[in-house]
Amino acid sequence: MITAVLFGTAVVLLAIYHVWPIQHPHAVSDPVAARQAPAVKTQVVPMTTQPEFVKPDPLTQNINEAVAEQKEISLPVDLAEQFTLISRAYAAELAYPSYARPLSAQDTQWLEPNRYVAVQAPVMDGHHTASLSLDSFRHFYPDPVSLTVQSRLPVESISVALIDVNTHQTLAAEQSPGNQIVFAPDESWPSEIRAKATIHFATGSDILTADFRYYVPVAEVVSVAKPVPEGADMNIPVTLSVKREGIYRVRANLYTQNGKPVAVLTARQKLSAGEQTVTLKAHHSVLSGRDDYELRTFQIEKMSGFPGEETEYGISPKPFWPLGTLEVSLLSDEPYIPTAEEQQRMQFLRSAASD
């Protein structure tokens, strides 16, 4: 909801940006070639006893008419109204803590965070389409990399080269009959890789590309302990085997055992190398009652510690971790109290909306 409203606000601000230099000719603005009016020569006419009639320059007249027309433009949306919508959406989000957000079946960005989205591209002079797809966007050593060509045209064979996006060096190359090819990984591969595929159809050949990521895991989930109630939260200890110390963000999706998404749980913590424990918390507001639950779709990120340092990732060796029955009745039903920072943001949005 907030994302959609923010986009609307950006559109309004962009409209102001384009109209402002014309409505306020005395305002100082950076010169932009795309918005500069054509240069107009001003003709100086000497005054005589009988003023001489000067015929208006057609180019100047056109520009003046355009400026007059622009002055009649009014903003389509009131900014205060935009801030009102944002503040209402943000207030609704503050009903839940940032470490436990409710999930629905439509939240694919959380339910399938590593899904590779294949794009159909025109091939064979635009008469047909095809796509080059992978099993996932992020791959982890030592898992193989599988690429598949999808098209209505019959594919006879494919030739694929894996290329380092930054150095443009070829990392590996393979050929295979049919529409699929599999690469055995190399631990020395960089994180950003581009697959360049030459697809041989029955009627000719064409080229498709696909970018993906490859990582050597820096952490791994070792175990998930039995949840423990504490106040309004159900605490879920997660033990990680950490290879490199740093600040880690750990996310996992909470599901009922019958497959219904419940919430995305997030924890951020500085971890040293070795076995370390991170506690995920499920607030009572996201739990619907006594049920059997499990954790799925772990996302483990070693966050960048300084500009230029790449984000690294960890893995979960199991697709789901059973939690057993969560006794929600043992939790207090006190509402979530926003942090001081969240309250400050809320106050800013309300102030902006009232101006």
LUMDO-900937 format. One line per field, with one value per atom (N, C-alpha, C): x, y, z; residue number from 1. Coordinates in steps of 0.2 Angstrom, whole numbers, plus 2048, in hexadecimal, padded with zeros to 3 digits. Atoms other than C-alpha are relative to their C-alpha. Layout:
N
u (X/...)
v (Y/...)
w (Z/...)
resi (NUM/...)
This chain:
355
u (804/800/804/7FB/80E/804/7FC/818/7FC/804/809/7FF/801/806/806/7FA/818/801/7FF/818/7FC/805/809/803/7FD/812/806/7FA/822/7FD/803/817/7FE/802/810/806/7FA/821/804/7FD/827/7FC/804/819/802/7FD/81E/806/7FA/82F/800/801/82A/7FD/804/81E/803/7FD/828/804/7FC/835/7FB/804/827/7FB/804/81B/803/7FC/829/806/7FB/834/806/7FB/83E/804/7FD/842/807/7FA/854/7FF/800/855/806/7FA/863/7FD/802/863/7FF/801/85C/7FE/801/85D/7F9/807/84D/7FB/805/843/802/7FE/84C/7FC/804/841/805/7FC/849/802/7FD/854/7FC/804/84A/804/7FC/853/7FB/804/84C/802/7FF/84A/800/801/84E/7FE/803/844/801/7FF/849/7FA/807/83B/801/800/836/7FA/806/829/7FA/806/81C/802/7FD/81F/7FE/800/822/7FD/803/817/805/7FB/822/7FB/804/81A/803/7FE/81B/804/7FC/828/7FC/805/81E/803/7FD/82B/7FE/801/829/7F9/808/816/7FF/801/816/802/7FD/821/7FB/804/816/7FA/807/806/801/7FF/80E/801/7FF/814/7F9/807/802/7FC/804/7FB/802/7FD/807/7FE/802/802/7F9/806/7F1/7FF/7FF/7F7/7FF/800/7F2/802/7FD/7F9/7FA/805/7EE/7FE/801/7F0/803/7FD/7F2/805/7FB/802/7FE/803/7FA/7FC/804/7EE/804/7FB/7FC/803/7FD/804/7FB/805/7F4/7FF/801/7F2/806/7FA/804/800/800/802/7FB/805/7F2/802/7FD/7FB/805/7FA/80A/7FD/803/7FE/7FD/803/7F6/806/7FA/807/803/7FD/80C/7FC/803/7FF/804/7FC/80C/807/7F9/81E/804/7FC/82B/803/7FD/832/7FB/805/821/7FB/805/817/7FB/805/807/801/7FF/808/7F9/805/7FB/802/7FE/7FB/802/7FE/7FD/807/7F9/80E/805/7FB/819/807/7F9/828/803/7FD/829/7FF/801/822/805/7FB/82E/805/7FB/83C/806/7FB/848/7FE/803/83D/803/7FE/844/7FA/806/838/803/7FE/83B/7FC/803/837/800/801/831/803/7FD/83C/7FF/801/839/807/7FA/844/7FE/801/846/7FC/803/843/7F9/806/835/7FA/806/82A/7FE/801/82B/803/7FD/82F/803/7FD/83A/803/7FD/841/805/7FB/850/7FF/802/84B/805/7FC/854/7FB/804/84E/7FF/801/851/805/7FC/859/807/7FA/866/802/7FE/870/806/7FB/87B/805/7FB/88B/7FE/7FE/88B/7FA/806/87A/802/7FF/87A/7FC/804/874/7FC/804/866/7FC/803/860/7FB/805/851/7FD/803/84B/7F8/807/838/7FD/803/830/7FB/805/822/804/7FC/830/804/7FC/838/808/7F9/84A/804/7FC/857/806/7FA/866/801/7FE/86D/808/7F9/87F/800/800/881/807/7FA/88F/7FF/801/890/805/7FB/898/800/800/89E/7FE/803/893/805/7FC/8A1/807/7F9/8B1/7FF/801/8A8/804/7FD/8B2/7FC/804/8AB/802/7FF/8A9/800/801/8A3/7FB/804/89B/7FE/803/890/7FB/805/886/7FC/804/877/7FA/806/869/7FA/806/858/800/801/852/803/7FE/85B/807/7F9/86D/802/7FE/875/808/7F9/885/802/7FD/890/803/7FD/895/807/7F9/8A6/800/800/8A9/803/7FD/8B3/7FC/804/8A5/7FE/802/8A0/7F9/807/88F/7FC/804/889/802/7FE/888/7FA/804/880/800/801/87A/7FF/801/87C/7FF/801/873/7FE/802/872/7FC/806/862/800/800/862/7F9/807/850/800/800/84B/800/800/849/806/7FA/859/802/7FD/862/7FF/801/860/804/7FD/868/7FC/803/861/805/7FB/869/7FB/803/864/805/7FC/86C/7FE/802/86D/806/7FB/877/802/7FD/883/804/7FD/889/803/7FE/893/7FD/803/889/804/7FC/88F/7FD/803/883/7FB/805/877/7FC/805/868/802/7FE/86D/7FA/805/85E/7FB/806/84D/7FE/802/849/7F8/807/838/7FE/802/82F/7FE/801/82E/7FC/804/820/804/7FD/826/7FC/804/81A/7FB/804/811/803/7FC/81E/801/7FE/821/807/7F9/834/802/7FE/83C/807/7F8/84F/802/7FD/858/807/7F8/86A/803/7FD/875/807/7F9/886/803/7FE/88F/807/7F9/89F/803/7FD/8A2/7FC/803/89E/7FD/803/893/7F9/807/882/7FB/804/875/7F8/808/862/7FE/803/859/7F8/807/847/7FE/803/83C/7F8/808/829/7FD/803/81E/7F9/806/811/7FC/804/803/803/7FE/807/7FD/804/7FA/801/7FD/803/7FD/803/7FA/806/7FB/806/7FE/803/805/804/7FC/814/807/7F9/825/804/7FC/831/807/7F9/841/804/7FB/850/806/7FA/85F/805/7FB/86F/807/7F9/882/802/7FE/889/807/7F9/89A/801/7FF/8A1/7FF/802/89B/7F9/808/88A/7FE/804/87F/7F9/807/86D/7FD/804/861/7F9/807/84F/7FC/805/841/7FA/806/831/7FA/807/81F/7FB/804/814/7F9/806/803/7FB/805/7FA/800/800/800/7FE/802/7FB/7F8/807/7E9/7FD/802/7E8/804/7FC/7EE/800/7FF/7F5/807/7F9/804/803/7FC/811/807/7F9/821/803/7FD/82E/803/7FE/832/804/7FD/83C/804/7FB/84A/804/7FB/854/805/7FA/865/805/7FC/86E/806/7FB/87F/801/801/87D/806/7FA/889/802/7FE/894/803/7FD/89B/7FF/801/899/804/7FC/89E/801/800/89D/7F9/806/891/7FC/804/883/801/7FF/885/7FB/806/879/802/800/876/7FA/805/86B/7FD/803/85F/800/800/862/7FA/807/850/7FB/805/841/7FB/804/837/802/7FE/839/7FA/806/82B/801/800/827/7FB/805/819/7FA/806/80A/802/7FE/80B/7FA/806/800/800/801/7FB/7FC/804/7F0/805/7FB/801/803/7FD/805/7FB/804/7FF/7FD/803/7F3/801/7FE/7FB/802/7FE/7FC/807/7F9/80C/801/7FE/814/805/7FB/81D/806/7FA/82F/801/7FF/835/801/7FF/83B/7FA/806/82B/7FB/805/821/802/7FE/82C/7FE/802/829/7F9/808/816/7FF/801/817/802/7FE/820/7FB/805/813/7FA/806/805/801/7FF/80D/800/800/810/7F9/807/7FE/7FC/804/7F7/802/7FD/802/7FC)
v (7FA/800/806/7FB/80C/801/800/808/803/7FE/80C/808/7F9/81D/804/7FC/822/801/800/81E/806/7FB/82A/807/7F9/838/801/7FF/835/803/7FE/838/808/7F9/848/805/7FC/84F/801/7FF/84B/805/7FB/855/807/7F9/864/802/7FF/862/803/7FE/864/806/7FA/872/806/7FA/87D/805/7FB/885/804/7FC/88B/805/7FC/891/805/7FB/89A/802/7FE/8A2/803/7FD/8AB/7FB/805/89B/7FD/803/894/7F9/807/883/7FE/803/878/800/801/879/7F9/806/86A/800/7FF/868/7FE/803/85E/805/7FC/86C/808/7F9/87C/802/7FD/887/802/7FE/88B/808/7F9/89B/805/7FB/8AA/807/7FA/8B9/806/7FA/8CA/805/7FA/8D8/806/7F9/8E9/805/7FB/8F6/807/7F9/909/803/7FC/914/806/7FA/922/804/7FB/930/7FC/804/924/7F9/806/913/7FB/805/905/7FA/806/8F6/7FA/806/8E6/7FA/806/8D6/7FB/805/8C8/7FB/806/8BB/7FA/806/8AB/7FB/805/8A0/803/7FD/8AC/7FF/801/8AC/7F9/807/899/7FE/802/898/804/7FD/8A5/7FD/803/89C/7F9/806/88C/801/7FE/894/802/7FE/89B/7FA/806/88A/7FC/804/882/803/7FD/88F/7FE/802/888/7F9/807/877/800/800/873/7F9/806/865/7FB/805/855/7FD/803/84F/805/7FC/859/7FC/803/855/7FE/801/856/7FA/806/849/7FA/805/83E/7FE/802/83F/7FD/802/83C/7F8/807/82B/7FC/803/827/7FF/801/82A/7FB/805/820/7F9/807/811/7FE/801/813/7FE/801/814/7F9/807/803/7FB/805/7FB/800/7FF/801/7FB/805/7F5/7FA/805/7E8/802/7FE/7E8/7FE/802/7E8/7F9/806/7D8/7FA/805/7CF/803/7FD/7D4/7FA/806/7CA/7FF/802/7C1/7FD/803/7BC/7FD/804/7B1/805/7FB/7C1/803/7FD/7C6/7FC/805/7BD/802/7FE/7C8/7FD/803/7C0/7F9/807/7AF/7FD/802/7AD/805/7FA/7B9/7FE/802/7AE/7FE/803/7AB/804/7FD/7AE/802/7FE/7B8/800/800/7B3/804/7FC/7BF/7FE/802/7BB/805/7FC/7C3/7FE/801/7C5/7FC/804/7B8/7FF/801/7B4/806/7FA/7C6/802/7FD/7C9/7FC/804/7BB/7FB/805/7B0/803/7FE/7B2/7FA/806/7A8/803/7FD/7AA/7FB/804/7A4/800/7FF/79F/7FB/804/798/7FE/803/78E/806/7FA/79E/805/7FA/7AF/7FF/801/7AB/7F9/807/79B/800/801/794/7FA/806/789/7FB/803/77A/7FE/802/77A/802/7FF/778/806/7FB/786/7FD/803/780/806/7FB/78B/7FC/803/787/806/7FC/78F/7FE/801/791/804/7FD/794/7FB/804/78E/7FD/803/78B/7FA/806/77A/802/7FE/77C/7FA/805/771/7FF/801/775/807/7FA/783/800/7FF/78A/806/7FB/794/802/7FE/79E/804/7FC/7A5/805/7FA/7B6/804/7FB/7C1/806/7FA/7D0/806/7FA/7DC/7FF/800/7D5/7FE/802/7CE/7F9/806/7BE/7FA/806/7AD/7FB/804/7A2/7F9/807/792/800/800/78D/7F8/806/77E/800/801/777/7FA/806/76B/800/801/764/801/7FE/769/807/7F9/778/801/800/775/7FF/801/776/801/7FF/774/801/7FE/77B/7FE/801/774/806/7F9/783/7FF/7FF/789/805/7FC/790/807/7F9/79F/804/7FC/7A5/807/7F9/7B8/7FF/800/7BC/802/7FE/7C5/7FD/804/7BA/801/800/7BB/7FA/806/7AC/803/7FE/7AF/7FA/806/7A2/801/801/79E/7FB/805/795/7FE/803/78A/7FD/802/789/7FC/804/77E/805/7FB/78E/805/7FC/797/801/7FF/79E/807/7FA/7AC/800/7FF/7B3/802/7FE/7B5/800/7FF/7BB/7FF/800/7B8/801/7FE/7C0/7FC/804/7B6/802/7FF/7B6/7F9/806/7A9/801/7FF/7A8/7FA/805/79E/801/7FE/79D/802/7FE/7A7/7FE/802/7A0/7FA/805/791/7FE/801/78D/7F9/806/77F/7FD/803/77D/806/7FC/785/7FD/802/784/801/800/782/807/7F9/793/801/7FF/79B/807/7FA/7A8/805/7FA/7B9/806/7FA/7C7/7FF/800/7CA/7FC/803/7C1/7F8/807/7AE/800/800/7AD/7FA/806/7A1/800/800/79E/7FC/803/79A/800/801/793/800/7FF/798/7FE/801/792/805/7FA/7A2/7FF/800/7A2/807/7F9/7B5/804/7FC/7C1/806/7FA/7D0/801/7FE/7D8/7FB/804/7CB/802/7FF/7CD/7F9/807/7BC/801/7FF/7BB/7F8/806/7AC/801/800/7A9/7FB/804/7A3/7FD/803/796/7FC/806/78B/7FA/806/779/7FE/802/778/804/7FC/785/807/7F9/795/805/7FB/7A4/804/7FD/7AD/807/7FA/7BA/7FF/800/7BF/802/7FE/7BF/802/7FD/7CA/801/7FE/7CB/803/7FE/7D5/801/801/7D2/7FF/801/7D3/7F9/807/7C1/7FF/802/7BA/7F9/806/7AB/7FA/806/79A/7FF/801/794/806/7FA/7A3/800/801/7A5/807/7FA/7B2/7FE/802/7B3/804/7FD/7B6/800/7FF/7BD/800/800/7BA/804/7FD/7C7/7FD/803/7C2/802/7FD/7CE/7FC/803/7C3/7F8/807/7B2/800/801/7AC/7FC/804/7A0/7F9/806/78F/7FC/804/785/7FE/802/77C/804/7FB/787/7FD/802/786/806/7FB/791/7FE/801/792/806/7FB/79C/805/7FC/7A2/804/7FB/7B1/802/7FF/7B3/805/7FB/7C3/803/7FC/7C9/807/7F9/7DC/803/7FD/7E7/805/7FC/7EF/807/7FA/7FD/801/7FF/805/7FC/804/7F9/7F9/807/7E9/7FD/803/7DD/7FC/804/7D5/7F8/807/7C2/7FD/803/7B5/7F9/807/7A5/7FC/805/796/7FC/805/78A/7F9/806/778/7FC/803/774/805/7FC/77B/803/7FE/77C/7FD/802/77B/800/801/774/804/7FD/77E/7FD/803/774/805/7FC/77B/807/7F9/78E/801/7FE/792/807/7F9/7A3/803/7FE/7A4/802/7FE/7A5/807/7F9/7B6/805/7FA/7C7/803/7FD/7D0/807/7F9/7E1/802/7FE/7EB/802/7FE/7EF/807/7F9/7FF/802/7FE/808/802/7FD/80C/808/7F9/81E/803/7FE/81F/7FF/801/818/805/7FA/825/806/7F9/833/800/800/82D/802/7FF/82D/807/7F9/83E/805/7FC/845/800/801/83E/803/7FC/845/807/7F9/856/802/7FE/856/800/800/851/806/7FA/85F/807/7FA/86C/803)
w (800/800/800/800/805/7FA/807/7F5/7FB/805/7EA/801/7FF/7F3/7FF/801/7F3/7F8/807/7E0/7FD/802/7DE/802/7FE/7E8/7FC/804/7DD/7F9/806/7CE/800/7FF/7D5/800/7FF/7DA/7F9/807/7C8/7FC/804/7C1/802/7FE/7CC/7FD/803/7C6/7F9/807/7B4/7FF/801/7B6/803/7FC/7C3/7FC/804/7B7/7FC/804/7AC/804/7FC/7B9/804/7FC/7C2/7FC/805/7B5/804/7FC/7C3/805/7FB/7CD/7FC/803/7CB/7FF/802/7C3/7FC/804/7BB/7F9/808/7A8/7FE/803/7A0/7F9/807/78E/7FD/802/78C/801/7FE/794/7FE/802/78D/7FA/806/781/7FB/806/770/801/800/770/7FC/804/76A/800/801/763/801/7FE/76A/7FB/805/75D/803/7FD/763/7FB/805/75A/803/7FD/75C/800/800/761/7FC/804/756/803/7FD/758/7FF/801/750/801/7FF/758/7FA/806/74B/803/7FF/74B/7FE/801/74D/800/801/747/805/7FB/755/7FC/802/752/801/7FF/74F/805/7FB/759/807/7F9/768/802/7FE/767/802/7FE/767/807/7FA/776/806/7FB/77F/801/800/77B/804/7FC/782/807/7F9/792/803/7FE/794/801/7FF/792/806/7FB/79E/807/7FA/7AB/803/7FE/7AB/803/7FE/7B0/808/7F9/7C2/802/7FD/7CD/801/800/7CB/807/7FA/7DD/806/7FA/7EE/803/7FC/7F6/807/7F9/807/800/800/802/7FF/801/7FC/807/7FA/80D/805/7FB/816/7FE/802/80C/803/7FE/810/808/7F8/823/802/7FE/823/7FF/801/81B/805/7FC/826/807/7F9/836/800/800/830/801/800/82E/807/7F9/840/805/7FB/847/801/7FF/844/801/7FF/849/7F9/806/83B/800/800/841/7FF/801/83E/7FC/804/82F/7FD/803/829/7F9/807/819/7FD/804/80C/7FA/806/7FD/7FA/805/7F2/801/7FF/7FA/7FD/804/7ED/801/7FF/7F1/806/7FA/802/7FF/800/7FE/7FB/805/7EF/7FE/800/7F2/7FB/804/7E7/7F9/806/7D8/7FA/806/7C7/7FB/804/7BC/7F8/807/7AA/7FB/805/79C/7F9/807/78B/7FB/804/77E/7F8/807/76B/7FD/803/761/7F8/807/74E/7FD/803/748/803/7FD/754/7FE/802/74D/805/7FA/75D/806/7FA/76F/804/7FC/77B/806/7F9/78D/802/7FD/796/807/7F9/7A8/804/7FB/7B7/806/7FA/7C7/805/7FB/7D2/7FE/802/7D1/804/7FC/7DF/801/800/7DE/805/7FA/7EC/7FE/801/7EA/806/807/7E7/7FC/804/7DF/7F9/807/7CC/7FE/803/7C1/7FA/805/7B5/7FC/805/7A6/7FB/804/79C/7FB/805/78B/800/801/78A/7FA/806/779/7FD/804/76E/7FA/805/761/803/7FE/762/800/7FF/769/7FF/802/761/805/7FC/76C/803/7FD/777/802/7FE/77A/805/7FB/78A/803/7FC/791/806/7F9/7A3/800/801/7A3/807/7FA/7B2/7FE/802/7B1/801/7FE/7B8/7FB/804/7AE/7F9/807/79F/7FE/801/7A1/800/800/79C/805/7FA/7AB/7FE/802/7A3/7F9/806/792/7FF/801/78E/7FA/806/77F/802/7FE/781/7FB/804/776/804/7FC/77A/802/7FD/784/807/7F9/794/801/7FF/79A/808/7F9/7AB/801/7FF/7B2/807/7F9/7C0/802/7FE/7CB/802/7FE/7D0/806/7FA/7E1/7FF/802/7D9/7FC/804/7CF/804/7FD/7D2/802/7FE/7D9/7FA/806/7C9/7FA/806/7BA/7FB/806/7A9/7FC/804/79F/7F9/807/78C/7FC/804/782/7F9/807/770/7FF/801/76C/7F9/806/75D/7FF/802/756/7FA/807/747/7FA/805/73D/800/7FF/743/807/7F9/752/803/7FD/75E/807/7F9/76F/805/7FA/780/806/7FA/790/807/7F9/7A3/805/7FB/7B2/806/7F9/7C3/805/7FB/7D3/802/7FD/7DA/806/7FA/7EC/803/7FC/7F7/807/7FA/807/806/7FA/816/807/7FA/823/7FE/802/824/807/7FB/82F/803/7FD/83B/804/7FC/846/802/7FE/84B/807/7F9/85E/801/7FF/865/802/7FF/866/808/7F9/877/801/800/87C/805/7FC/883/7FF/801/886/7FA/806/875/7FB/805/86B/801/800/867/7FD/803/866/7FD/804/85A/7FF/801/85C/7FA/806/84C/801/7FF/84D/7F9/807/83E/801/800/83A/7FB/803/835/7FE/802/82A/801/7FF/82A/804/7FC/837/7FD/803/833/803/7FE/835/7FB/804/82F/801/800/82B/7FE/801/82D/7FF/801/826/7FF/802/825/800/800/821/805/7FC/82E/7FD/803/828/805/7FD/82F/7FD/803/82C/7FA/806/81F/7FA/806/814/800/800/819/802/7FE/819/806/7FA/82A/800/7FF/82B/7FE/801/826/806/7FA/835/7FE/802/835/806/7FA/841/7FD/802/83F/806/7FA/849/7FE/801/849/802/7FE/849/7FF/801/84B/7FD/803/842/805/7FC/849/801/800/84F/805/7FD/854/800/7FF/859/7FF/801/852/801/7FE/859/7FB/804/84D/805/7FC/855/7FC/803/851/805/7FB/859/7FF/7FF/85F/7FA/805/852/7F9/807/843/801/7FF/84B/801/801/848/806/7FA/857/800/7FE/85D/7F9/806/84E/7FF/802/847/7FB/804/83F/7FE/803/835/7FD/803/82E/7F9/807/81B/7FD/804/80F/804/7FC/819/7FB/803/813/805/7FB/81B/7FC/803/816/804/7FD/81B/7FD/803/819/7FF/802/811/806/7FA/81F/7FE/802/814/7F9/807/803/7FB/805/7F5/802/7FE/800/7FE/802/7F8/806/7FC/801/7FF/801/804/803/7FE/808/803/7FD/812/7FE/802/810/805/7FC/818/7FD/803/815/7FF/801/817/7FE/802/80F/805/7FA/81F/806/7F9/832/804/7FC/83C/807/7F9/84C/805/7FC/853/802/7FE/85C/803/7FC/861/804/7FB/870/800/800/86C/806/7F9/87C/805/7FB/885/7FF/802/87D/803/7FE/884/7FA/806/879/7FF/800/87B/7F9/806/86B/7FF/802/862/801/7FF/868/7FB/804/85A/803/7FD/85D/7FF/801/85F/7F9/807/84D/7FC/804/846/802/7FE/851/7FD/803/84A/7F9/807/838/7FF/800/83C/801/7FF/843/7FA/806/834/7FA/805/828/801/7FE/832/7FF/801/832/7F9/807/820/7FD/802/81D/802/7FE/827/7FE/803/81F/7FA)
resi (1/1/1/2/2/2/3/3/3/4/4/4/5/5/5/6/6/6/7/7/7/8/8/8/9/9/9/10/10/10/11/11/11/12/12/12/13/13/13/14/14/14/15/15/15/16/16/16/17/17/17/18/18/18/19/19/19/20/20/20/21/21/21/22/22/22/23/23/23/24/24/24/25/25/25/26/26/26/27/27/27/28/28/28/29/29/29/30/30/30/31/31/31/32/32/32/33/33/33/34/34/34/35/35/35/36/36/36/37/37/37/38/38/38/39/39/39/40/40/40/41/41/41/42/42/42/43/43/43/44/44/44/45/45/45/46/46/46/47/47/47/48/48/48/49/49/49/50/50/50/51/51/51/52/52/52/53/53/53/54/54/54/55/55/55/56/56/56/57/57/57/58/58/58/59/59/59/60/60/60/61/61/61/62/62/62/63/63/63/64/64/64/65/65/65/66/66/66/67/67/67/68/68/68/69/69/69/70/70/70/71/71/71/72/72/72/73/73/73/74/74/74/75/75/75/76/76/76/77/77/77/78/78/78/79/79/79/80/80/80/81/81/81/82/82/82/83/83/83/84/84/84/85/85/85/86/86/86/87/87/87/88/88/88/89/89/89/90/90/90/91/91/91/92/92/92/93/93/93/94/94/94/95/95/95/96/96/96/97/97/97/98/98/98/99/99/99/100/100/100/101/101/101/102/102/102/103/103/103/104/104/104/105/105/105/106/106/106/107/107/107/108/108/108/109/109/109/110/110/110/111/111/111/112/112/112/113/113/113/114/114/114/115/115/115/116/116/116/117/117/117/118/118/118/119/119/119/120/120/120/121/121/121/122/122/122/123/123/123/124/124/124/125/125/125/126/126/126/127/127/127/128/128/128/129/129/129/130/130/130/131/131/131/132/132/132/133/133/133/134/134/134/135/135/135/136/136/136/137/137/137/138/138/138/139/139/139/140/140/140/141/141/141/142/142/142/143/143/143/144/144/144/145/145/145/146/146/146/147/147/147/148/148/148/149/149/149/150/150/150/151/151/151/152/152/152/153/153/153/154/154/154/155/155/155/156/156/156/157/157/157/158/158/158/159/159/159/160/160/160/161/161/161/162/162/162/163/163/163/164/164/164/165/165/165/166/166/166/167/167/167/168/168/168/169/169/169/170/170/170/171/171/171/172/172/172/173/173/173/174/174/174/175/175/175/176/176/176/177/177/177/178/178/178/179/179/179/180/180/180/181/181/181/182/182/182/183/183/183/184/184/184/185/185/185/186/186/186/187/187/187/188/188/188/189/189/189/190/190/190/191/191/191/192/192/192/193/193/193/194/194/194/195/195/195/196/196/196/197/197/197/198/198/198/199/199/199/200/200/200/201/201/201/202/202/202/203/203/203/204/204/204/205/205/205/206/206/206/207/207/207/208/208/208/209/209/209/210/210/210/211/211/211/212/212/212/213/213/213/214/214/214/215/215/215/216/216/216/217/217/217/218/218/218/219/219/219/220/220/220/221/221/221/222/222/222/223/223/223/224/224/224/225/225/225/226/226/226/227/227/227/228/228/228/229/229/229/230/230/230/231/231/231/232/232/232/233/233/233/234/234/234/235/235/235/236/236/236/237/237/237/238/238/238/239/239/239/240/240/240/241/241/241/242/242/242/243/243/243/244/244/244/245/245/245/246/246/246/247/247/247/248/248/248/249/249/249/250/250/250/251/251/251/252/252/252/253/253/253/254/254/254/255/255/255/256/256/256/257/257/257/258/258/258/259/259/259/260/260/260/261/261/261/262/262/262/263/263/263/264/264/264/265/265/265/266/266/266/267/267/267/268/268/268/269/269/269/270/270/270/271/271/271/272/272/272/273/273/273/274/274/274/275/275/275/276/276/276/277/277/277/278/278/278/279/279/279/280/280/280/281/281/281/282/282/282/283/283/283/284/284/284/285/285/285/286/286/286/287/287/287/288/288/288/289/289/289/290/290/290/291/291/291/292/292/292/293/293/293/294/294/294/295/295/295/296/296/296/297/297/297/298/298/298/299/299/299/300/300/300/301/301/301/302/302/302/303/303/303/304/304/304/305/305/305/306/306/306/307/307/307/308/308/308/309/309/309/310/310/310/311/311/311/312/312/312/313/313/313/314/314/314/315/315/315/316/316/316/317/317/317/318/318/318/319/319/319/320/320/320/321/321/321/322/322/322/323/323/323/324/324/324/325/325/325/326/326/326/327/327/327/328/328/328/329/329/329/330/330/330/331/331/331/332/332/332/333/333/333/334/334/334/335/335/335/336/336/336/337/337/337/338/338/338/339/339/339/340/340/340/341/341/341/342/342/342/343/343/343/344/344/344/345/345/345/346/346/346/347/347/347/348/348/348/349/349/349/350/350/350/351/351/351/352/352/352/353/353/353/354/354/354/355/355/355)
